[in-house]
């Protein structure tokens, strides 16, 4: 079914790491795909076996240094994980824990002695590990973790302790069964003082698989999805940790207990450490969108062959995709999927460039963290909504496990709250915009101490995503507000998105300034009173950078036919986003009632124009049928044959 336009679209969607996407597609066969109806133990057994069969040269492990068996390719690693999201999300998460979180922490936070001793075993999966950060009582507020690791100079070792049940490490991937070591995050205490959260490499099981002395391991229990991931719980009762197991790139403890760091401020050091682990958020957003593309492919292909009801005077039933209501569901979701694919590609390129710098660039690092947080939130929320919509679009068939959609829904649901709760992540985005990428503020009370200067924001608002000069030229060409411009004008779309972001940002600054003047001794209340506003700022910002990434993707598309199709799809993305925000645009005089109606009318015209290209658009995702693993697609030829016979019978009459 792949035609020339689909192939051209695939080429632009595959982007910089097309070779990795193609390698994964050709390497992972049917033995890697999900198995409907598995028990939890069966799924864990299968995923534990498969993770050791994954390629490391063009896989998730490719981010590791070449000296230890990796490829020095963090961007490629993220893309490989994204592709696993289309095969089996349990396998993707298991791989992400092992090589992205556990191994990534050893690389980013450890030093040469840790790398030399452990990385080869981590890459080969001979050393299976956990990333033990989240606690039962502290998830998003990592800086306030309660686990302690206290240095004892008399014995030259640390003592790792879980002081109470709320400090138990919870939801930890690989902990319940396979993990042998864990990167454990805890408060570093030496000389009677806490130096904030640091990380240690801690053995949790011996060579027989039994818990190490002082380590208590439990199973997190039954979950809604991701059955193949052995999430567990870890507690530590005065566990002895050798001094050299501190991952001490950013903070060192001498034999006598003296603490040293090149970053003196505890809070800034903490955020610097977390910033090195941003790849996890980049990966989760990518995998969520990959799973969404699976769901859309299944729903669109089913809608092209499933018939229901007849037209007056015509005995042939109408295929689902010919109904405007069905198009209203699927085509805007397809437009968003393309938009996020381009935004994700741009994010991966940025991450790869930042990680490749010899000298750290703090501004670019902060920008990367903010964008990764925002796109993770946007893509995972979109996955939750779109996969549910696709389930409904397939009717009863969409409820059967054999058609993959229930599994995709269950497996991606947790994505909205792991690697950072989405609402908290949007606050991180807004905080960066509002304070000009400040060095760091720890808890929410930091908002009350911030100086909100509009000029600081102005410069950042002019920063563009890819194709900067093109976007600036399109925006500059838009006539003044009093002059009419076509609602499909790309410059008008860009200007509208930017104007909304600027207006919301200016309003949030004014409200925060007002709060600072009247509630200067109540910093929490200053922020809490405008929390809804700053979340709207963050959402508008992510909408804007996503649209700009889409425009950049069109700009680098060589095939004229594919370029024209993408342009219409971009129109649909922009206008449906504006339509969804009509209340704001009307309230603030950015749309007249008549123009608002025009937006809806043009959207419906676009749906009719894009209807013949729905299959082309999903075929361009280039997902192998065996990865889709849906019975209703295997039945597709039979439904097509039935349709042909019905059409012949009507013509014969």
N, C-alpha and C positions, 0 to 999 in steps of 0.2 A: 504493500500500500504506500510505501515511501515514494513520493514524487520529487521532482527537482526542487520545488519551492521548499518542501519539508527538509530536504538535505541542506539547502542553503540556510534555513532557519536553525537547523541543528548545528551547523558550523559556527554561527554567531553565538548561539547559546552555550556551546561547549567552551568557548573562550580560550584563555591562555593555557589551560591544562587539558586541552582536548585529548592529548595522548594518554593521559591518565584515565579519562572517562572511557575512551575506546578500549584501553587495556583491561579495565575492570569489566566492561560489558563482554569482552571476548573470553575472559578468564573464569568468571564465576558462573557456573552452570546450574542446572536444576537442583543439584544436591545442596545448594546454599539457600534455597528459598524457604519461606515459611511453610509450616506444616499445620493446617487447621486441625483443631481438636486435640492437640497435645495436652498432656498433663504438665504441671509445673516441672516435675522431675524429668520427664522426657525432654522438655524444651531445654532445660539446663544441661542435660547430657549432650544433646545435639550441639548447642552453641559452644560448650566447652571444647568439643571435638573440632568444630569448624574454625574456631579462632586461630588454632594452630595451623590450619590449612590455608589461611589467607596469605596472599603475596605481600612481602614487605618492601620490595623495591619500588612498586608503584601503588603502595597501599597506605594505610593510616600511619604506619611506622616510618614512612619516608621523611618525616620531619626531623628525625634524629640525625646527629652529626655523621657524616660519611665515614669518619674514622672508626665508628663502632658498628657500622652496617646499615646506616640510614642513607638518605640522599640530600640532606641539608635543604629540604623543600617543605617548609611549613604550609605554604599555600596549597601545594599538591596533596599534602596530608589531609587538609580540610576537604578538598574535592573528593578524595577517595572515601572519606567518611560519609560525605553527602551521597555518593553512589551506593554505599552500603545501605543507606536509608531507603533505597528503592528495592533492595533485595530482602532484607530482614532487619527490622528495627532493633530487635534484641541483639543481633550480631553487631549492628552499628554501635549500640550503647556499650556493649561489652568491649569492643575494640577501642571505643573512645575512652573508657575508664582505664584500660590497660596502657594504651600508648599515648593518649591525649592528656589525661589527668594525672595518672600515677607516673608514667614515664616522663611526661612533659614537666611535671613538678621537679623530678630529679634533675632533668636537664637545666631548667630555668633557675632553680633555687640552690642546686648543689654546685660543687666545684669539681676540679679534675679528678680528685681521688674517688669521689662518688661515681663519676662517669666511667672511669676505668674499671671500677669494681663491679658495677651493676648493669650498665646499659646494654651490653650484649645479651645478657640473660633476659632483660626486659623485652628487647626487640624479638627474641626467639620465643617468648612466652614461657621460657623455662622458669622465670621468676614472675609469678602472677601477683599483681598488686592491687591495692585499694587507695582511694583518695579520701582520707578521713578528715573532712572539714566540718560538715553540718552536724549540729547537735540537736537533740530533742527540743531543747529550750531556746536554741539560737540557730536560726537558719540564715536569713538575709543579713542580719547584723553580725557579720563575722568578727568584727573588731572586738566584740564583747564575749567571745567564746569563754567558757568557764573551765575547760580542761587546763591543767597546769603541768609544766615541765620544769622542775626546779633543779638547779645545779648544786651539787654537793662537792666542794673543793677537796674535802678530806679524802673522799674516795675517787674523785675524778670522773664522776658520771652524773647523768641526769636521773631524776625520778619523775616518771610520768604518772599522773593520777587523775582519775575522774572523781571530783569531790562530792557529787550528788547525782541523782538519777537524771535530772534535766541536762546534765553535761555529757550524757552518753552520746557517742557518735551514732547517728541514725541514718537510715536509707543508703548505706554505703555499698556501692556496687562491688562485686567480687568478694565481699566479706563473708557471706553466709556459707560459702563452700570452697571457692577456688583460691582465694587470696592467701599468699604466704607472707607478704610484707605489706606495710601501709605507710603512706606519707601522712603523718598525723600532725594536725595544726593545733597548737596550744599556746598558752601564755608563757613566755620565757621569763623565768625568775632566777636571778642570781644576785648575791650580795644583799638580799632582802628587798630588792626592787624588781618590779615587772617592766620588761622592755617591749611589751606588746606581743602580738601573735607571730610565731615563727613555725617552721616545719621541721620534723624529724623523720628519719627513715627507721621504721620500727618493725622487727619480725613479729608476726602475730601467730604463726603456726610453725611447728617443728617439721622435720623431714617426714614424719609419719602422718602429718595433717592434724595433729592435736594442738590445742591452744597452748601458747607459751605461758610460762608462769606469770600469774597476775593478770593475764588477758582473758576476759570473758567475751565469748562470741555467741550471738544469737541470730536467728533468722527474722527478717522484717515481716514475714508472713505473706499471705495471699495478696495479690495486687490486681488492679483492673486490667493491666496489660504488661508487656515486656516480661513474659513468663520465663524467658531464657536467661534473664539477668538475676544473679543470686544476691539480691540486696540484703544486707544484714546490719547488725548492731555491734558496736565495740565499746567495751568499758575497760579501764586500766586501774589496777589496784597496786600502786607503788611499784610500777614496772621499771626495772633498771635499764637505762638507755646509755650506751657508751657516748662519750663526748663527741667523738668523730662522726656520730650519726646525725648530728645537727646539720641540716642543709644550710650551709653558712655563707652563701654568696653575699648576702646583704647584712649579716650580723654574725660576729664571731665571739666565742667565749674561750678565754685562755685557761690554762690549767689551774691558775689561782682564782678563777671565777670572774676576772675582769672582762667586761663587755666592750666590744668595739664595733663600729660600723662607719662606712663612708657616708651614710645618711643619718644625720644626728637626730632629726625630728622623728619621733616614734610613729606618728600618724602618716607622715609622708613616706617613711620606709615601708609601712604596711601597705599603702596603696601602690607603691612601686613593686612590691612582691606580688600582689594580686594582678597587677597589670601584665606581668609576664605570662599569666595563665589565661589570657583573653581568648586563646584559640578554642577553648571549650564552648564559649558562647557563640563564636562564629560557626562552629560545627553544628550546634543544636539548631540554630536557625536554618542552616543549609539543609539539614536532614529533614526538618519539618516541611520545608518547601518541596523537597524531593518526594516525600510521602504524599503530599498534596497533589503533585503531578501524576502520581500513580492513580489516585482516586479520580481525578478529572479524566484521565485516559479511559478508565473503565466506564465511567458514567457517559462520556461522549460517545464512545463506541457502542455501548448498549442503546443509547438514545437514537442512534442512526439505524438500528435494526428492529427495535421494539415498537410495535404499532398499537394504537389505541384510539377508538372512536372513528367515525367516518365524516366526510364532508357531505352536505346536502347534494343529492344527485350523483354521488360517487360511492360505489360499494367498497372501495379500497380504504382500509383504515390508515390513519395518518401516523407517520413516525413521530416519536416524541420530540425530536430535535426541531421539527417544523412548527411547534407551538411556541408562540412568543413567550409564554410564561416559563417554558423550559429554557429558552434562549436567555431569558432574564436571569436565570439561575447560573447557567454554565458559562456563558460568554464573558460576563464581567469577572468571574472567578478565573477564567483563562487569562484575561488581561492582567489581573493581579499577579498571577503566577509568572507570567513573562516579566512583569515589572520587578518582582522580587528576585527573579533569576539574574537580571542585569545588575540589580543593586548588590546582590550577594557576590557576584563576580568581582565587582569593583571593591567590595569590602575585602575579599580574599587577596586581591592584588595589593591593596593598601597594607594589609597585615604582613604579607610577604616582604614588602619593601621596608616596613618599620623593623621587622625582625632581622633584616639583613644589614641594618646600619651598624657600622663599626662603633660610632659614638652615638649613644642614645639621644633621641630628639624628644624631649618631654612634651612639647606641644603636639607633635604628631601622635605620640603615644596616647595622650588624653583624648585626642580626636578619634583615634581608633577605638578606644574603650567605649566612648560615648556612642559611636555608630554601631559597634558590635552589640551593645546593650539594646539600643533602639530597634535594630533590625531583628534581633532575636525575639523581642517582644512582638513586633509586628508579624513576623513570619509564623510564630507558633500560635498566636491568636487566629491568624488567617487559616492555618491548618485545621484547628479545632472547628471553626465555622464551616469551612469549605468541605471537609471530609463528611461532616454531618449532612450538609446539603447534598453531596453526591450520593450518600446512603439513601436519602429520601428520593432523589431523582431516579433511583433504580428500583423504587417500590419494595415489594417483599423480597425480591432477589437480592437487594442490597443488605438485607438483614441476615442472610445466610453466610456462615463463616467461610464456605467454599468460594465465595465471591470476593474475599479479601477485605472488603470495606469495614466490617466490624473490627477486624484485627488492626487495620490502620487507625481507626478511631480510638481504640483502646490503647494502642501503643504510643500514640502521639499526645494523648491527653495530659500526661505529666510534664510534657515539654514546656507548658506555660508556667510551671513553678519550679523546675530544676534548672541548674546553672543560673540561678537568680529568678526570684518571683517577678513576673512581668511588670506589675505596678511599681515595684521598687526600682526596677531597671529604668522605667520611664522617668522616675524622679532623678536618677543619675544623669540621664540625658538633659533634663531641664536644668539641673544644678550646673552642669557644664556650660550651658548656654547663658545662664543668668549671671554667673560669676566670672566669665571670661577664662574658663579652664583654670580655676584657682589651683594652688598647689594641692590642698586637700582639706576637706572638712570631714570629721569622723562621723558622728551621729547627727541626727536631725537638728540638734541645737546649734550646729555650725551655721545653719541658715541665718540665725539671728545676728551672727557676728559679721556676716558678709557685707561688703560695700557694693551696692548695686549701681553701677555706673553705665548709663546707656551707651556711652561712647565705646566701652569695652565690647559690647555686644555688636555694635555696628560693623566692625571689621569682620567678625566671624560670619555675620549674615551674608557678606559679600563673597565668602569663600564658596567655591563651586566644587561639584563633583567632576567626573570626567567630562571632556568636551567643554571646558570652561568658556572658551572664547565663543563657541557656537551658542551656548545658552545665554551668555551675556548679550550677544547680538540679537537673538530672538526676543529677549525681554525688552531691550532698548527700542526695538522696532514697533512695539505696541503703542498705539495712539493714546492720547489722554482719556480719562474716564468718561468725558462727555461724548466721545466719538464712538460710534458703533463699530464693532469688530466681530468677525465670524466666530461662533463658539467653538469651531474646530481649529482656530488659529493657535499654533503651538506656543507662540510668544504669550498669548493671552492666558493659556493654561499655566505656563511657568510663572507669569506675573501674579496670577491669582493665588497660587500656592505660596509664593514668597510673601505676598502682601498679607495673607492670613497669618503666616508664621510671625512676621514682624509685628503685626498689630497685637497678637496674643502676647508676644514677648514684652512689648512696651507696656501693655496693660498689667502684666504680672509684676513688672518692675515697679510700676506706680503703686500697686497695692502693697507690695512688700515694703516700699519706702514709707508708705502711710502707716503700716503696722509697726515698723521700726520706730517711728516717731511717737506712737501712742502706747506701745507695749514693749519698750526697750528692755525692761527687766523680765519679760516673758518670751524668750526666743522661740520656744516650742510653739506657742500660740501664733506667733508671727507667721510661721510657715504653715501650720495646720489650717489656718483660716483661708489660705489661698491654694491648698493642695490640688483642688479640682482644676484650678486655672493652670498651674504649672504642668499638670498631666496633659492638658490640651495643647500647651506649647510644645511638649515633646512629641505628641502625635502629629502635629502639623509639621514639625521639623522632619520627621521620618517620611511623611508623605512627600515633602518637597524633595528630599535627596533621592527618594525612590523614583519620582518622575524624572529628575535630571539624569539618573542612571539609565532609564529607559530611552531618553532622547539620545544619550551617548551611544547606546547599543544600536539604535537605528542608524546613527551617523557612520558606524563602522561596518554596516551591512553592505556588501558589494552587489549582490543580486538585486536588480531593480524591482522585480516582482515581489521578492521577499521583503524588500524595503517598503514597498507600498502597503503590503499586508500588515507589517509591523506598525506603520504609521496609523492605520485605522484602529489597530488594537490599542495603541497608545492614546488615541483620541478617546476610546472607550474607557480606558483606565482613568484618564484625567476627568472626563465628564461624569462618570459614575461616582468618583470621589467627591466632586463638587455637588452632585445631586444628593449624596448622602449627608453632606454638610449644608444643605440649602438653608436651614434655619439660621446658621451663622451668617452666611453670605447675604441673606435677605435682611436680617436684623442690622447688619453693619453697612448696608447700602452698596454692597459689591454686586448684587444682582437686583434687577427690577423684577416684579412679578411676571411680566411678559417674557423677559429673558430667561427666567427660571423655567417657565413652560417650554421655551425653545430648547433648553438643555435636555429635557426629558424627551421631546420629540426627536431631536437629533440622535439621542441614544437609541431609540427604537429604530430609526433608520439605519444606524450602524449595525444593529443586531441583524437586520435583514441582509445587509451587505456581507456580513461576516459568516452568516449561516452556512453557505456552501464551503467554507474553509475550516469548519470545526475539526474535521478529521485531519486535515493537513496540519493544523496547529498542535494537536496532541501527538501526531506521528513524529513531529519535530523533536519531541522530548526523547525520542530514540530509546524507549524502554523495551527491552526484549520481552516477548510474550511470556516466556517462562518465569521472568521476574514478576510480572503482573499476577500470574498464578490465580486467575479468576475463572471459575467454571463458565460464567456467562460469556466470556470471550471465546472459550473453546467451543461454545455452542453457536457462535456467531455465524459460521457458514450455513448451519441448518436454518437459522432464522432468515438469512439472505435468500436461501433457496426457496423457502416458503413464500417470502415476499415476491420473488420472481414468478412463482406459479400463480399467486393471487393476481398479480398484474396481468399475466397472460390470459387468465380466465375472464377478467374484466374486459380486456381488449377483444376477446373472442365473442363476448356478448354484444 
